[in-house]
Every structure is written in C-alpha cells, then in structure tokens.
Amino acid sequence: MSNARNATMYQDLDPTTRAALQLSRADLSVRLRERARIYQSNEDMIANMAEKILEDYLAALATGREQVAMIVPVGPVGQYGQLAALCVERDVSLDRLTLFVMDEYLTDSGAWISEDDPLSFRAHMWRNLLDKLPDDMRPALVVPDPHDLGAVGRLIADVGGIDVCYAGVGITGHLAFNEPMTGAVDAAYFADLPTRIVPLLPETRLINAVTAARGNVARIPRMAVTIGMREILGARKLRLFMNREWQSAAIRRLAAGPITADFPASLVQTHADWSLHVVEHVLDAPEPRLA
C-alpha cells in the first residue's frame, strides 16, 4: 500500500495515532530501545515469563517483603505450568506470594461463570498452577469478586501494594478487561478507575472467540469483572507480554500513540517502570497482506 493510500485510510485518526500506526519495524525498534525484550518464538517468551515471575518473587523477598503481591493475566497462556515445574525443581515455595487474577468472565446475572466452564480464568489458574504444587508451596489466589468490588483494593493495601503487574494487551488496547472509553474521557480519570464490572466490547468478544472458542462468538460471555487501571498502574513494576500477530497495531499505539482512554494500554507511558516482552513478529508493520 502506498503512502498516499495509507494517508487516506488513516484520515479519521488523530495525527499522533496515525504516525504511530505507520511506524516501520526499524523505527519502532528504535522507539522501544532498551524497554523491550524481543523473542524469536512464543515458546521462548512463555518460558521467560515463567522465569521472570519466579525471579521477581525472589527479588521482592530479598528486599525484605514479608508478602509479595502480583497482578497476573491468564493470557498469554502456558507460563503457569512452567512456573509450577520450576518451583518443584528448585524447591521454591510460593507460600509468601499473593496472585491477583486480573479478571473473570461473568454470567448475564453478574455472577462468576462456573469453574466447570473451560473459559473460567480462576479454574485455569488452579489447573495450571495451584494443582501442580504441593499444598504448602501454593500461592494465595485472589479473583475479583463481583459481589465485593472493594475487596481487591483492601487486600492490596493489606499486603503493602503490588510488586509487579504482568499483562497481555487486548485488541481494543485493554489491560485486564479495562475496555476503552471513547469521546471526551479524561485519561487521568480513566487511570483511576478501580475494580468493577464491565460490558465487553464486540471487538473483544470476537477476538476472544477466535483465540479461545474456534470462532463461536455466542460462546463468549458479554460481561466480566476486572481489576481496574488504578490497581494496574499502582504496581511498582509493569511488564507487558505480546505474542499475537494482531498485536502489531496495539504495540505501536501503546508505545508511540497518544495517552488516552480511547486506547487504555497507552496509559503505561505514564508509569515509571514499564517494559515489553515481545515475540519478534509483533514488530511487523500492521498492514494488509493477502496470501
């Protein structure tokens, strides 16, 4: 596609977003500089994520923390089984770790979906981490409760704050299920939103159907409970992991676009200590190609 055609296609975007989306792979790499670690494969990134969680846990304990706290996503997937294996192999107990799961799907009536549902995030954490560890090596697990939305904030205060937040990035730019707010929504207001119940945008349900339900959009819940941007941005460290080809646009908007509630991941630019862990194909330009 020519530069002239690109300009026409992006004409409805603000100039900063347009420029971000048109960054070449080389220019994006320069923009990221030392902030990003690049991996050749998803397997490499997932293995590093497991190592990083354990490394961050031990580093926090070494500072004198009595209890370490982390916010963690379900996606990307694969790291928790490897983390459990590392802990067993190295005889490292996670009994001083509290994991705050970012979000969970809800039924239309506002309750957690059943743990028997393959889409359940809390069930995923049990299957892939807690059930693979002896009882005395298990971390505490906190899932945001739609019937007590203030519990997450209280528990974070009780453990002395979040040491590290790990996150994937959604196609709408959401971190956890903090879906964008369009229009004249102040970024600072959005950044202070706490744990809450949210409706999921059609784009989110569609891409989640592709990645987790073989394209069956009707199978993806319409509602979720999510940890807020307040808790995410309040973490001492923020680590983002990106492995999907469709995240090529998202990485440009979060790293080089305007800081806006229209694209929540852009708010990481305001954080003092954030980093990216990226499979190399995510750096490719987000332009069409037909086979």
C-alpha positions, 0 to 999 in steps of 0.5 A: 500500500502506498503512502498516499493510500495509507494517508487516506485510510488513516484520515479519521485518526488523530495525527499522533495515532496515525504516525504511530500506526505507520511506524516501520519495524526499524523505527519502532525498534528504535522507539522501544530501545532498551524497554523491550525484550524481543523473542524469536518464538512464543515458546521462548517468551512463555518460558521467560515469563515463567522465569521472570515471575519466579525471579521477581518473587525472589527479588521482592523477598530479598528486599525484605517483603514479608508478602509479595503481591502480583497482578497476573493475566491468564493470557498469554497462556502456558507460563503457569505450568512452567512456573509450577515445574520450576518451583518443584525443581528448585524447591521454591515455595510460593507460600509468601506470594499473593496472585491477583487474577486480573479478571473473570468472565461473568454470567448475564446475572453478574455472577462468576461463570462456573469453574466447570466452564473451560473459559473460567480464568480462576479454574485455569489458574488452579489447573495450571498452577495451584494443582501442580504444587504441593499444598504448602508451596501454593500461592494465595489466589485472589479473583475479583469478586463481583459481589465485593468490588472493594475487596481487591483494593483492601487486600492490596493495601493489606499486603503493602501494594503490588510488586509487579503487574504482568499483562497481555494487551487486548485488541481494543488496547485493554489491560485486564478487561479495562475496555476503552472509553471513547469521546471526551474521557479524561485519561487521568480519570480513566487511570483511576478507575478501580475494580468493577464490572464491565460490558465487553466490547464486540471487538473483544468478544470476537477476538476472544472467540477466535483465540479461545472458542474456534470462532463461536462468538455466542460462546463468549460471555458479554460481561466480566469483572476486572481489576481496574487501571488504578490497581494496574498502574499502582504496581511498582513494576509493569511488564507487558507480554505480546505474542499475537500477530494482531498485536502489531497495531496495539504495540505501536499505539501503546508505545508511540500513540497518544495517552488516552482512554480511547486506547487504555494500554497507552496509559503505561507511558505514564508509569515509571517502570514499564517494559515489553516482552515481545515475540519478534513478529509483533514488530511487523508493520500492521498492514494488509497482506493477502496470501 
